[in-house]
């Protein structure tokens, strides 16, 4: 079974500062994918960044980077130069290599609420 | 990027009635779609996996007779909440798995169901 742990229920960051959102995971799979999603108050799930378990380099997407430490089973999200629009819930998720019946299920963490302070 | 739509975005219904929620992949084909439920300030909980042309696979604790899922085509899955009760009020989100790149999943905007 897979498990995602986000230990920070809420985080505050000053505008223009960087912030790190923690995510640890547990799996016995050798191949897996790690995702970060942003969920604003509107409810939509916005894909931010993806890291494959075999990717040697940390993923980056604009202001988002994923600090992947495989041995520690952590996949922290770093947001640089925070903006007011970054205030939202952030979910870390893991995708198994294969979940059966051709599906790749996602397992989500409990989320971290990020508030950006002007 | 790929687009998934959900309809309706909001619905209010009376207790005892049934509500159908549609999930459509607009610019790709999805052999697999997932239905999630999210309570306020909580994470997404997978309810069921919907496979085109076959029966859905439900997660433990999810009543399949209450939450009917139909995946009739490669672009459409529906979730019907039958005989809805106030405790069924929640945010329901679907995601669609790209048939051609199965590791890619795209989420719909969600449906907020309120049962009075």
Boltz contact constraints between the chains, C-beta under 6 A:
constraints:
  - contact:
      token1: [A, 33]
      token2: [B, 103]
      max_distance: 6.0
  - contact:
      token1: [A, 43]
      token2: [B, 91]
      max_distance: 6.0
  - contact:
      token1: [A, 43]
      token2: [B, 110]
      max_distance: 6.0
  - contact:
      token1: [A, 44]
      token2: [B, 109]
      max_distance: 6.0
  - contact:
      token1: [A, 45]
      token2: [B, 107]
      max_distance: 6.0
  - contact:
      token1: [A, 101]
      token2: [B, 51]
      max_distance: 6.0
  - contact:
      token1: [A, 102]
      token2: [B, 32]
      max_distance: 6.0
  - contact:
      token1: [A, 103]
      token2: [B, 32]
      max_distance: 6.0
  - contact:
      token1: [A, 103]
      token2: [B, 49]
      max_distance: 6.0
  - contact:
      token1: [A, 104]
      token2: [B, 102]
      max_distance: 6.0
  - contact:
      token1: [A, 104]
      token2: [B, 103]
      max_distance: 6.0
  - contact:
      token1: [A, 108]
      token2: [B, 43]
      max_distance: 6.0
  - contact:
      token1: [A, 108]
      token2: [B, 44]
      max_distance: 6.0
  - contact:
      token1: [A, 110]
      token2: [B, 43]
      max_distance: 6.0
  - contact:
      token1: [A, 111]
      token2: [B, 43]
      max_distance: 6.0
